[in-house]
Amino acid sequence: MSKKSAGAFISGVLLGSAIGTVTGLLIAPRTGRDTRQLLKKSADALPDLAEDLSTSVQLQADRLSESALRNWDGTLARLREAIAAGIEASQRETLDLRPSKTDVAAESRPSVPDHQL
């Protein structure tokens, strides 16, 4: 299970527990006084539940940001290597395409055959 889906799973479990508790209390065959007491206890527990959920989400966010930074650093290093290799290949190709001195001298000679001179 990936880190992202683990965080979503934990959040879903906590939210489902809260909804299930409220639904169970409302449907349960208790007297009004007992139900109100249970609802009060549940309401009192909500801040703790919200804090736990917030902490869980924050931990997941921290892990994801650290992972994203590591991935970015690796991508940036590969990009720098690719750019350096491209510059080097371009320089080699430029040197290969430059005419040598003998090629320049041969091209600068007149194209008139020797027997016509």
ABEGO torsion letter per residue (X at the ends): XBAAAAAAAAAAAAAAAAAAAAAAAAABBBBAAAAAAAAAAAAAAAAAAAAAAAAAAAAAAAAAAAAAAAAAAAAAAAAAAAAAAAAAAAAAAAAAABBBAAAAAAAABBABBAAAX
